Amino acid sequence: MDNKKQSTPAAEIESRNQELENITNNVPGAIFCCKYDDQLTLTQMSDSFLEMFGYTKKEIEEKFANSFWLMIDERDRESSLKEVKEQLAHSNKKEIEYRIRKKDGSVAWILDNGRLISSGDGSGIFYCVLVDVTKGKLAQEELAMSLERHQIIMDQTNDIVFEWDIKKDSLSFSANWEKKFHYEPIRENFFASITYKSHVFQEDLPDFRNAFEQIKNGQGYREIEARVKKTDDEYIWCRFRLTAQYNNEGIPVKAVGVIIDIDNEKKNSQQLLEKAERDPLTKLYNKGTAHALIENFLHRGNIDKQSALMIIDIDDFKIVNDTMGHLFGDAFLMEITSEVRKLFRESDIVGRIGGDEFIAFIKGIPGKDLVFQKAGQVVEAFRNMPMQESWDKPISCSIGISIFPDDGVQFQELYKKADCALYQAKKQGKNQYVHYDHSIGDGFIGMPVTMPTAVNEKIDSNEGQGNTLNTKLVEYIFKILYKSIDVEAAVSAILELVGRQFNVSRAYIFENTEDDRFCSNTFEWCNTGVKEEIDNLKHVSYEVDLGGSYVTNFNEDGIFYCRNIMELPKKHKDILEPQGIKSMLQCAITDNGVFKGYVGFDECRMNRFWTQEQITTLIFTSEILSTFLLKKRAQDRVVQSLEGMQNILDNQNSWIYVIGAETFEMYYINQKTRSLVPDVKEGMRCYQEFFNREEPCDNCPVKDLSAAVKNCTKEFYNPVLNVWSSADASLIKWKGKEAVLLCCHDITKYKINS
């Protein structure tokens, strides 16, 4: 019973949609109608049809025997017929181009848009709109030849050729630009807008602008290297070579240039440099590089602001290596350094100076309190190491701090004092930080900071619960959606129910756009204290934002399970990490095997292990949600289509209505008709409401329709409404019944003038 209630509105919407489509497809305006036979026998020709080709109806009958096939240029007949048949194999519409020779002997290129209306006897009628596209076609051919000549030249190189018109301040590029960067470059007001609207990386802009300015001022040749935007967060290195062109007065008027991709060359150089500068395990600066960078900063005389040097030592790390092995120790170092690095700015210098010892130099601090706060965060990070699950002993670190310039202005001096403070921290019991003080050497005990210990809690919730509870949960979810009138409200309620049941941080749904190139966060529930992200995740590009490979994360069962998002590719990590996500489980939404989005569950507190029972229940939940959601979206699209066609018909400059072929009762009335006769309603008879008659009009075009005559046009005067109309009547199907579509045009002013 419930299923019938749900399907009836959708069926009615679909039926209504088909009825309106029949009306839209038969609205007059076609230049001609012809039979779908061997000769494409013409049945109707508008005045515009005759004017386009310069013939009269009689001449067409005498010269072509009313065969539109013979009017088509012989060169295009067979190819046009073949194309029409291919298009009709997929739908009843055609759109083709061909040539027709006019009466004056000239050849016209024609764009033919038509629709085939099948008759009950198996025959068909083409209703066609023709547009003369001769000028555009000739211009297109000339342009194509011109582009082909240039393309032959440009295709000889992978480089991008460009021209700068200095006076107009405009740029033109070879097609290789879009092949390389996949977007439109700046073309107008180039030099004027280069500082605020540029594809060039911000740090490279001064040198880049200077090169163009020197060309503008008369320098003949310039070469510059700069990074150019490829995607929103990716730049590639390019080499620009510019050569000036001068007029007769020696003034530079144009510059011709080439853009060469040198990104691989630069990256290879950078990789070699990083290899020399970085610690191979942690990817932090090695001891020599960290030392050199800090000394370089100090030598620049930055004494107007304070800076801080920290030496960080892992407490009892030897025990970890001896007990768990060096592989475990290396994994531990990689994970903890990854966490610690996040606590510092990009401008700070962080390096590994020993097996278990690190250095951090914080530039430009407003005061000592910030350093102590930062040191406290580092100590806390060690205490909350996720690997505590595998290591049952406390993990901690000790930190020694010195402040520039108070404790020294040379690296060696600052390092020595920070090392003294580190020794004091170890002496006082480890697991703390100490700031250097002169009295340390005299037995002064520094000020350790005591912080509460945060114990890692295991988040494998709901363990030990049987399948009965989860089965009931799934059944309950299905019933909510099945009986719900408001599907979207039900989906939101279910996300909250499941989120609380499994104690996740966030439950949500992402749905794809029509072309599957983007996705948007359409539903979201957040647990207490978890930041909402739904407004920040609209129109996310799979290609640009997610690197074009996000779907590959889902296995053959449509599941994407990730315990630690830091292991994901950079593009994926960059969009997930700002949301505070540590672990997640996502289930694909598919429609006939096509990926259409996903239902997801995030854990923001720590890396979570999901039990098989939880995963199975969440998968079933996701499948139920996606099934009902896909059905809802399909119905939404039908409703939108219905509203769109209704809007089209209501905005037609014609009185359009549908009546029963035998009863003359009105089945449909458009807005223009209602505005002329406000009291008219479906079910009324047209001759009664429009003509105040008790029987059909004598000259009604409906009377002339038959199985052989599907369309008829007549002019008549309505004394009640005081208007002259040209009425087109066409036989159509309406809810399985024979019906007539009437489209009436106001021709009163033409009749009065004549």
N, C-alpha and C positions, 0 to 999 in steps of 0.2 A: 504493500500500500504506500509506504513512504517513498519507494523507488519511483512509483508512478507519479507521485506529487512532484518529485524533483525533475523528471524528464519532460513533463508537460510544458512548463514555461520555456525550456530550451527548444522544444519542437515548435512551439508557437512562434518564437523569435526567428527560428530558422525559416519557417514557412513565410513569415512576414518579410523577412529579408529577401527571399526569392521573388516574392510578389513585387516588391519595390524595384528589384533588379530588372524584372521584365518590363516594368514601366520605363525605367531609365534607358534601357537599351532600345526602346521603341520610340523615344521622344523624337519628333521630326527634326530635320536639320541636315539629313543626308542629301547629297547632291543628286544621287540616282539610286534606283533599285534595279536589280537584274536577277534573272533565274540562274540557278546553279546548274546549267546544262552546258553542252559542248560549245555553244555560241555565246553564252552569257547574255541571253536575250534580254534587252532592256524593257522594263515594265513602267518605269517612271523616270522622268528627267526634269530637274528644276531649272528655273531660268538661269541660275548661276552656272549650271552644267553647260547649257547651250552657249552662254557668253564666254566661258572659258575656252571653248574650242572653235567658236565662230560659226557653228552650224545651226540650222533650224531643225525642228523635229522631222519635217518632211525630208530634208536633205539627208538626215541620218537614216531615215527609213529607206530612201532611194539608194544612197551610196553604200550603206553598210547592212541593209536589211535588218535594222535594229539589233545588230550584233555588236556588243561591246568588245568581244574577242577580236573582231576585225579592226576596231579602232585602235587597239594597242599596237605599238610599233612591232613589226614582225621579229625584230631582234630580241625583244623582251618577252614574247608570248610564252614560249616553253619554260623559260627560267622562272617567270612569274607564276605560272600554273604549278610548277613543281614546289615553289616556296609556299604557295597558298595551301597546297595539300599537306605539306609538312606541318604548317601552323594549325590547320584544322584537325590534325591528328591529336593535338593537345587541348584545343579549345575551339569554340565556334567563332573566334575572332581572327582577323588577319590585319597585317600592317606591312605593306610592300611599296616599293618604288619602281616605276617603269616609265617609258616614254610613249607619248601620243603625238602624232603629227596633226597640227591644226589645219583648218581650212586654208589659211594663207601660206601653208607650206612649211612653216617653222615647227620645230620640235620642242615640246614642253615636257619637262620632268614632273611627274605626278607622285605625290604621297597619298596612298590609298589606305584609309582606315575603314574597315568594314566588319560586319557581324552577320553570320549566317543564321537565319531563322528557319528552322525545319517545319514543314507542314505535316499535317496528319497523313497525307497520301505518300509520304516518303520523299517528296521533292523539297527544295529549299529556295529561299530568296535571300540574296545579299542586299543589305542596307549599307550603303557606302558613303563616306565623306571624302572628298578629294581636295587636296591643297596643291597649288602650283608652286613647286620648289625649284624652278629652273634657275633663278638667279643664285640661290644659295648653293645649288648643286655645282654650277659652273665655278663659283667662288671657292667652293670646297675642293674641287679638282685642281684649280690653280694653286691654292694654298698647299694641297697635298704634294704637288710636284715641287714647289719651292722648299717645303720642309724635307722632302726626300733628298733634294740636292744637298741641303745643309746636313741632314742626318748621315749621309754617306761620308761626309768629312768628319763629323763628330764621332761616328762609331769607330773611327780608326784609333781612338784613344780612350782610356778609362778616366782621363783627367776631365775636369769641368772647365769649360771655356766661358769667360764672361766679358762683357763690355760695359764700361762705365761712361755714360754721357755726362761730362762734368757740368755743362751748362744747365741741362735739365735735371741733373742730380738723380738720374735713373739708371737702373742696372738691368741687363738682360743676360740670361744664362742658357747654356746648352742643356739638353734634356738629362744629361748625366747628373745634374744637381738632384733632381727628384728621385732618380734611381739610387743615388747615394744616401740622401737624407730623408726622403719620403714626405716632404712637406714643401709648401711654397716659400721661397726666399723673399726677403725685402726687395722690392723692385722700384718703388717711388720714394722720393725724399730720403735717399740712402744716407748721405753724409750728415744731413740735418738730424736724422733720427738715430744715428748709430750709438749714441750713448745711452739711450733709454729703451730702444727697441732693436735689439741686436741678437743675432744667432751666435755671436762670439762670446766666449767665456769672459766673465767680468774682469778677471785679473789680466787678461791679454788685451783688453780694449784700448788702453792708452797707446801701446806700441802699434796696434792695428790701425787706429785712427791716425796716428802720426804718419804712417806709411802712405795712406791715401792723401793726407794733407800735403806731403812733400811732392807727390805727383801733381797735385792741383797747383802747387806753387812753381812748377817747372822742372822738377827733377825727372830725368828720363826713365829711370828704372829703379824699382824697389823690390825687395824680397823680404817676406816676414813669415814667421811661424806662429800659429795661433790655434786654439781649440775651438771647434765649431760644434754647435748643438746637433745631436742626432736624434735623441729622444729627450723626454722631460728631465731625465737624470743621467744622461750619457753624452759626453762630448768626445770628439775624435780630433787628433792632431792633424792639421793641414798646413801645407806650405803654399803661400800666395806669391806669385810672380806677376808684377805689373809693369807694363811698358806704355809710356805716354805717346799720344798722337797729337801733332801740332797743326794749326792752321797756317796760312801764308804769312801771318804776322808773328809766328813763333810762339803763339799762345796755346797751351795745352787745352784741347777741346774734348778729347776722349782718352780712355785708357783701356787697353786690351790686356786681359790677364788670364792666368790659368791657376786652378786650384788642384793641388796634388795631395792625395791621401798618404800621409807619412805616419799613420797611427801605429802600425805594427813596428815600424822602425823606432818610434819613440818608446813604445811599450817594452820592446826588447831592451832598449837602453835603460829604461826605468827598472825593469826586472833585475838586470845586472847590478844596478846601483843598490836596489833594495836587498839583493842577496848579499852584497858587501856590507850593508848597514844593519841588517836585521838578524836577530837571533833565529835560527832555523826552526826551533821548536815552538816558541811562543809568538813569533812574528813581532815582538817588541824590538826596540833599538838594542843593538849589542853594546857591550861596555865601552868600546872605543868611540862609537858614534854618539852615544849619550853624553859621554865626557866632552867630545868636541862641540856638540850643539849647545850644551850648557855654558861652556867657556866662551863660545861665540856670543851668546846672549849677554854674558857678564862683561865682556870686553867692549860691548857697544855702550857701556856706561848708563844702563837703565836704573839709575839710583833714585829716580823721582817716585817710584812705587816699590813696595816690598814684594819679594818673591820668597818661595820656600823650597828647601831641599829635603826630601824624605828618603831614608833607607829602610826598606821593608824586608824583613827576614821571616821565613816560615819556621815556626817553632817545631822542633823535633822532627824535621822532615826526613831525617835519616831512618827513623823508625818506620815511616811509611814505605820507603824504598826497600828496607831490609825485610819487612813483613809481607808486603803485597807484591813486591817485584818492581823493576824499573819501568816496565810497560804501564803498570798502574800509576806509578809515580809521574811518568810523562803525561798520561791522560789527566791526572790531577792538576799538574802545572798548566796545561793548556786550558783547562776549564776555569781555574781560578784566575789566571791572567786575563782571560776573556771577560770575566765578571769585573775584575778590578779596573781594567782599561776603561770601562764604561763610566767609571766614577770621575774621570778626568776629561778635560776639554781637549779638542783637537790640537790646540796651540800648546798644550803642556807636553813636556818631554818625559816619556815613560820607557824605561829600559830594563833589561835583565843583565846584571853585572856578576852573577855567580850562579851556581847550581840552584840554590834556593833563596837567592838574594836579589832584590830589585831596587831600582832607583826611580824617583819621580820628582820632577822639578816643575813647580806651579808658578807660572808667570803672573805678574801684575795683580797681587792680592790686595784687597782693601784693608785687611788687618789680620792679626794672628788668629782671631776667632774662627775665620773661615778655614784656616789650615787645620786647626784642631778638630773642626767639624768634619773635614774631609778625612783626616786620619781615623776618626771614630767610625766613619762609614767603611773604610777599608778593613778595620778590625772586625766590624760587624759582618762584612761580606765573607770573611774567612769562617766566622762562627756558623754562618748559615749555608755553608757549602752543600750543594745537593748530594755530593758523594758521601755525605754522612750515612746515607742508607747502606753503603757498602763498607764503611769504615766505622767501627764502633768506638773509636777513641776520639777525644776532642781535637779539632783542627783549629789552629790559631796562628796569629802572627804578632811580631813585635816591631815597633816603628821608632826610629830616631829622627828628630826634626831639627833643622837649623834654619834661621831666617836671614835673608839677604835684604839690606846691607848690615843689619844690626849685629849679626854673628860673624860677618866677614864679607869681603867683596871678591875674593878669589875662590876658584873652584876647590882647590886643595884644602883651603881653610874651612869652607862650608862642609865639605865631605868629612873632614876629620871630626868636626864638632857633631855632625849628625851621627857619625859612627860611635862617638862617645855616648850620645843620648841613647842609641840603640843598645849599647852594652848595659846602660843603666836600666832600660826597660826589661832586658833579660834577667838582670840581677834582682829586680823587684818582683819577679814571678811570671814574666812573659804575658802574652795575651793583652797588650796595652801599648800605648804610645807615650813617649817622653820628649819634651822639648829641651834642647841643650840649655844649660845654665852654668856659669863659671864655677859655681860652688859644687858642681858634680864631682870635680876632682878632689874636693875637700870632704867628701862623704855626704854631700847633699842628696837627698832622695827626691827625685822629680815627682811630678804630679800625675799619677796614673788616672785614667778615666774608667770608672766602673760602669758597665752597661748590663742590662738584663739579658740573659741568654735566651735566644729564640730557638726553641726545639722544633725540628722538622716533624710535622705530623704526616702520617701516611694518608694519602687521599684515595686509596682504593675503597671507596665507600660502598655500602650495601653488600659487602661480602657475606656469604653465608645465607643469604636470602634465597629461597627456592624459586623455581620457575613459575610457580603458581602466582606469585605476586606480579611478576613481569607480564605473564599472560593476561592477567586481569587488567593490568595497566594498558596493554595494547588494545584489548577489547573495549575498554572504557574510552580510549582515544577515538577508536573507530566509531563508536556510538555517538560521541559528541559531534564529530564531523558529519556523520550520516544524517542526523536529525537536525542539524543546525540550519537556520535560515541565513544567518550572517556568517559565511565561511571565514572571512578575514578575522572577525572577532574570535571565532572558535580557534583558529590557528594561533593567535596571540595567547589565548588561554592555555592551549596545549603546550606551547613552548615554556610557559611559566611552570606548568605542572611537571613536565619532564625535567626542567632545569632544577627545580627544588627536589624532586625525587632522587636525582643522581648527584645533587650538590655540585653542579658545575658553576663556573663563573658567568658564562654567557651562553645563551642558546639563540640561534638566528637562522634566517633563510636568505640566500642570495638568488635572484632570478635574472636570467639572461634577457638582453634586448632581442627584438625580432630577428636581427641578423647574427645573433650569437657572438658579436664582437665585444660586447660590454656586459657587465653584470652590476646589479645594485642590491644593497642590503634593504630588503623590503619589510622584514619582521625581525624584532629583537627583544629578548628579555634579558635583563642583567640582575645578577645576585646583589645582595647588599654590599655597598662600597665599591662596586665595579662601574667604571665609567662607560656611559653609552657611546656607541660609535656609529650608529645608524645614519646620522646626518653627515658623517665624514666619508661615507663609503657609497656615494651615489655615482653611477656611471663610471665604474672602474674598468679600464681597458685591459683585456686579456693580453693584448700584444705589447702595449707600452708599459702599463703599470705592473703587469705580472710576467713580463718577459716572454710571452707567447707559448709557454710550456706548462701552464698551471694544471691543465687537464691531465697531463701525464702523471701527476701525483696520485691519481685515483687508480686502484688496481682493477682487475677484470670484474670484480664484484661491485665496483663503484664506491670503494671505501678508500679514504685518505686518512691514515692514522699517523700522527707525528707526536712523539713524546717530548722532543726537544726541537723547537723551531730554529734554534741556532745552527742546526745541521742542514737546513734548507738552502736552496740557491739564494743568492743575494737579493734578487728582485722580490722573491716571495718573503724572505726574512724582513726586508725593508718595509713592507706594507703591514706585516703582522706584528713586528716588535713594538712599534709605537702604541699599539693597542694593549700592551702589557701581557700579551699571550705567551705562555710558556709551553703548553701542550694543547693539542686539539684533535678532534675527531670529526670528519666531514663525510657526508653521504651524498652521492650524486643524485640529482633530479634528471631523469631522462624521459624523452618523449619519442617513442618508436626508435629507440636506440641512439637518439641524438642528445648530447649533453646540453641541459637547459638551466643548470644552476646547481645549488647544493644546500643541504640542511647541515648546520654545524654546531658543535659544542666546544667551547673554549675553557681552558683552565689557566687562570692568571696568577695563582698563588705559588705553584711550583710544578716541576715536571711530574706528570701524573702517569701512573700505570693503570690502564683500563682493563677490567676483567672481561673475559669472553662473554659472560652473561650480560654485562652492561652493553658491550658492543652489539650483541645480537638484538637486544631490546631496542637500542637506539636506531639500528638499521630498520627494523620493522616500523618503528615510529616515523622515521623519515620517509619510508615508502608510502605509508598511509597519508602523511601530510602532502607529499608531492603529487599523489594521485588526485586528491581533492583540489589541490591548488591549480594543477594543470587544467582540470575540468572548469574551474572557476575562471581562469584566464581565457580559455577558449570561448566561454560564454560571454565574457567581457568584450572580446574582439568582435563577436557577432553583434552584440548590442551597439558597439561603436560603429560598426559597418552600417547597421540599420539606421542609427542616428545620422550618419554621414549622408546616406542616400536620401533619407527623409529631408535633410537640409537642402540637398541638391534639387529635389523636386519642388520643395516649397519656395525656392528662389528662382525657379524657371519663370520666364516672362510669358507664360501661357496658362490657360485654364485647363488643368489636367484632372481627369476623373475616370474611374472604371465603373462600368455598368454590366449587369447581366445581359447576355446576348438575347435572351427571350423575354426576361421580366422587366428590363430597363431600370432595375433597382441599383442604386449606387453602392459600390463596394469600397471605393477609395476616393478621397477628395483632397487636392493639394491646397496649400495656404492661399494662393492667389484666387482660387475659386471661392474659398470661404470668405475672403475679404470682399468679394463682389456680392455674394449672397450669404450674409452672416448666419442665417437660421438654418442653412442646409446641413443635413446629417446623413450618415450612412443609413441605407435602408429605404430612403425616399426615392421616388422615381424622378428621373431628370426632367422629363417633359412637364411634370406637375410643378416642380420647384423653379425651373428656369424659364418656362414658357407659359405657366399658368394654364395648361391644357389638361384634358381628361384622357387623352390618348396620344400615342407617339406622333411626332411632327411628320408632316407629309414628305418633306424633303430630307428627312434624317439620313445621314450617310450610313447608319447601321443597317438600314434596309437593303443596301446594295452589296453587303458582305455575304460571302458564301464560301464553300470549300475551295472554289476556284479563285475567288477574289478575296484576298486577305486584307487589303488596304484600300481605303476610299477617302477622297477629299472633296468637300463641298463648301460653298459659301452660302451663308444665310443671314437673315436679319432677325434680331430678337426685339420685338416691340416692347416687351416688359422691361428689359434692361437697357433698351435703346442703344444697342451695339451691333455692328456687323462683325461676323466671325468667319474665319477659314478653319473648318473643322477637319482634322485627320482622324479617321477611325481605323483601328487595327484589331484584328482578332488575336486574343491571347488567352492563356489559361490562368484561372484565378481559383485557388483552392480546389483544383481538379475540375472546375466547371468551365464551360465556354463563356468567355467574357469579352468585352470590347473596351479598348483603351481609346479615349477621346482626348485629343489635344487641340485646343481651340486658340487661335491667334486673333488678337484684336486688329481688324483692318478697317475700322471705322473711318480714320482720317484719309485713307486712300480712296474709299468709296465717295466720301464727301468731295474730295478734290477732283475726282473724275466726273 
